[in-house]
Amino acid sequence: MPASPSGEWSKDRFLTWAQKTGTNTFELVQKVFDQGRPEQVYYAKIHAILKMAGIYGADKLDHACRRCIDLGVNPTTKNIKALIETDVQSNNTRTDISSPETAYLRGDDYYDSQK
């Protein structure tokens, strides 16, 4: 884990970072810390999750964290990445379906002319 300017990582520092990323990310990180083990046990896991904002964007990470909480999914980077990719694919599908370029609608006239 990279050294911080002050040289120390802490629960408060991770929670501040999570809050800047989004309220759902903050809630997820808080839940991880609330699991009862010493907080240092969770530092690497939380650091990896928070760094995903740099790869996917804070909004996508925050939305994936909300889904992770709602679904009761173990908050690992692998699971959060899968949730982000699922959201991207479903958004692309919804866009394609509603796009006028891909809509093939036939009115009553078409079916009347086929008789």
Secondary structure, DSSP 8 states (H G I E B T S, - for coil): ----TTS---HHHHHHHHHHH-HHHHHHHHHHHTTSS-GGGGHHHHHHHHHHHHHH-HHHHHHHHHHHHHHT----HHHHHHHHHHHHHHHHHHHHHH-TTT-----HHHHHHT-
